[in-house]
Amino acid sequence: MSKEYVILVDEQNRQIGTMEKIEAHEKALLHRAFSIFIFNDQGELMLQQRAFEKYHSPGLWTNTCCSHQREGEETIDAAHRRLVEEMGFDTDLEEKFAFIYKAAFDNGLTEHEFDHVLVGHYNEVPKLNQEEAADWKWISLEDVKIDIELNPEQYTPWFRIIFQKYYEFIS
């Protein structure tokens, strides 16, 4: 399997280099990423449960899809690519906002991302890539908010941050 690289950026999202993904996470370097929130007609959010074989945050619930752009790849193109690769479907996506966050994991890795948050709409059943996602569910934003408060350990550290930013954005 070939190594994956991330795009290192400054705080204005200007590319300053590339680095192998694991090394960037070990060094907690700021890099470009995206997070996708997919909603159905009832306004429910599709959550993904990360595969139990993942090298960090296995089995935790998170947003529909998230990943990193490849060098030379536009954010929207990367988002469509990963949505198909992880969840087995594609739909129209719109970028809502971007922000910087930092989230450390128990295994010594850190996500330090310039994150582009995209939103889309879908009503069907996804066709999960089992190497990426173990399960999925629809859930209302209010129920997500309450459950994160009651059971934060069941959610990825980045999703807790991104969800709060998204919730503030729509309020």
C-alpha positions as CSV (number, residue, x, y, z in Angstrom):
1,M,0.0,0.0,0.0
2,S,1.4,3.4,-0.9
3,K,1.9,6.1,1.6
4,E,-0.7,8.9,2.0
5,Y,0.5,12.5,2.1
6,V,-1.3,15.6,3.5
7,I,-0.9,19.2,2.4
8,L,0.8,21.3,5.0
9,V,-0.6,24.8,5.2
10,D,-0.2,28.0,7.1
11,E,-3.0,29.7,9.1
12,Q,-4.3,31.4,5.9
13,N,-4.6,27.9,4.2
14,R,-1.6,28.6,1.9
15,Q,0.3,25.4,1.0
16,I,3.8,25.3,2.5
17,G,4.6,21.7,1.7
18,T,3.5,18.0,1.9
19,M,4.3,15.3,4.4
20,E,3.4,11.7,4.9
21,K,0.1,11.6,6.9
22,I,1.3,9.7,9.9
23,E,4.4,11.9,10.3
24,A,2.2,15.0,10.1
25,H,0.0,13.6,12.8
26,E,2.9,12.7,15.0
27,K,4.4,16.2,14.7
28,A,0.9,17.9,15.0
29,L,1.6,20.0,11.9
30,L,-1.2,22.1,10.4
31,H,-2.6,20.4,7.3
32,R,-5.6,20.7,5.0
33,A,-8.6,18.5,5.6
34,F,-12.4,18.4,5.1
35,S,-15.4,17.1,7.0
36,I,-18.7,16.2,5.4
37,F,-22.2,16.4,7.1
38,I,-24.9,14.6,5.1
39,F,-28.6,15.3,6.1
40,N,-31.8,13.6,5.0
41,D,-35.3,15.1,4.4
42,Q,-36.1,15.0,8.1
43,G,-33.0,17.1,8.9
44,E,-31.2,14.2,10.5
45,L,-27.4,13.9,10.3
46,M,-25.8,10.7,8.9
47,L,-23.2,9.5,11.4
48,Q,-20.5,7.0,10.6
49,Q,-19.0,4.6,13.1
50,R,-15.3,4.2,12.3
51,A,-14.1,0.7,11.5
52,F,-12.7,-1.2,14.5
53,E,-9.5,-1.8,12.6
54,K,-8.6,1.9,12.2
55,Y,-5.2,2.9,13.7
56,H,-6.8,5.7,15.8
57,S,-10.3,6.3,17.1
58,P,-11.6,2.8,16.1
59,G,-15.3,2.2,16.7
60,L,-16.1,5.8,17.6
61,W,-18.9,7.7,16.0
62,T,-18.1,10.7,13.8
63,N,-19.5,12.8,11.0
64,T,-20.5,11.2,7.7
65,C,-17.1,11.4,6.1
66,C,-13.8,13.2,6.6
67,S,-10.4,13.0,5.0
68,H,-7.5,15.0,3.4
69,Q,-7.1,16.6,0.0
70,R,-4.3,15.3,-2.2
71,E,-1.8,17.7,-3.7
72,G,-3.4,19.4,-6.7
73,E,-6.9,18.2,-5.7
74,E,-9.7,20.7,-5.1
75,T,-11.5,20.3,-1.8
76,I,-14.8,19.6,-3.5
77,D,-13.3,16.9,-5.7
78,A,-11.6,15.3,-2.7
79,A,-14.8,15.3,-0.7
80,H,-16.7,13.6,-3.6
81,R,-13.9,11.0,-3.9
82,R,-13.9,10.1,-0.2
83,L,-17.7,10.1,0.2
84,V,-17.8,7.4,-2.5
85,E,-14.8,5.5,-1.1
86,E,-16.1,5.5,2.5
87,M,-19.9,5.6,2.2
88,G,-20.5,4.3,-1.3
89,F,-22.6,7.2,-2.6
90,D,-22.2,10.7,-3.9
91,T,-24.4,13.8,-3.7
92,D,-24.1,17.5,-4.2
93,L,-21.9,19.2,-1.6
94,E,-21.6,22.8,-0.6
95,E,-18.8,24.2,1.6
96,K,-20.2,26.2,4.5
97,F,-17.1,27.4,6.4
98,A,-13.5,26.5,7.3
99,F,-11.7,26.7,10.6
100,I,-8.6,25.5,12.4
101,Y,-8.7,23.0,15.2
102,K,-6.3,20.7,17.1
103,A,-7.3,17.4,18.7
104,A,-4.9,15.0,20.4
105,F,-5.4,11.2,20.6
106,D,-4.4,8.8,23.3
107,N,-1.9,7.1,21.0
108,G,0.3,10.2,20.7
109,L,-1.1,11.4,17.3
110,T,-2.7,14.8,16.9
111,E,-5.1,16.2,14.3
112,H,-4.2,19.8,13.6
113,E,-6.3,20.7,10.6
114,F,-7.4,23.6,8.5
115,D,-10.8,22.0,8.1
116,H,-13.3,22.7,5.3
117,V,-16.9,21.8,6.4
118,L,-19.2,20.6,3.6
119,V,-22.9,19.8,3.7
120,G,-25.0,17.6,1.4
121,H,-28.3,15.9,1.2
122,Y,-29.1,12.2,0.8
123,N,-32.0,9.9,1.7
124,E,-30.8,6.4,0.7
125,V,-28.9,3.7,2.6
126,P,-25.1,4.0,2.2
127,K,-23.0,1.1,0.9
128,L,-20.3,1.2,3.6
129,N,-16.7,0.4,2.9
130,Q,-16.1,-1.9,5.9
131,E,-12.4,-0.9,6.0
132,E,-13.5,2.6,6.7
133,A,-16.9,2.4,8.5
134,A,-18.4,-0.3,10.7
135,D,-21.9,1.2,10.9
136,W,-24.0,4.3,10.3
137,K,-27.2,5.9,11.6
138,W,-29.4,8.9,11.1
139,I,-29.7,11.2,14.2
140,S,-31.2,14.6,14.9
141,L,-28.8,17.5,15.7
142,E,-30.4,17.9,19.1
143,D,-29.9,14.2,19.9
144,V,-26.2,14.4,18.8
145,K,-25.7,17.5,21.0
146,I,-27.2,15.7,24.0
147,D,-25.4,12.4,23.4
148,I,-22.0,14.2,23.0
149,E,-22.6,15.8,26.4
150,L,-23.6,12.5,28.1
151,N,-21.2,10.2,26.3
152,P,-18.3,12.2,24.8
153,E,-16.0,9.1,24.8
154,Q,-18.2,7.5,22.1
155,Y,-17.4,10.2,19.6
156,T,-14.1,11.2,17.8
157,P,-12.3,14.1,19.3
158,W,-12.5,16.1,16.1
159,F,-16.2,15.4,15.6
160,R,-17.0,16.9,19.0
161,I,-15.1,20.1,18.0
162,I,-16.5,20.2,14.4
163,F,-20.1,19.5,15.6
164,Q,-19.9,22.4,18.1
165,K,-18.6,24.7,15.3
166,Y,-21.4,23.6,13.0
167,Y,-24.1,23.9,15.6
168,E,-22.9,27.5,16.3
169,F,-22.8,28.2,12.6
170,I,-26.5,27.2,12.0
171,S,-27.7,28.9,15.3
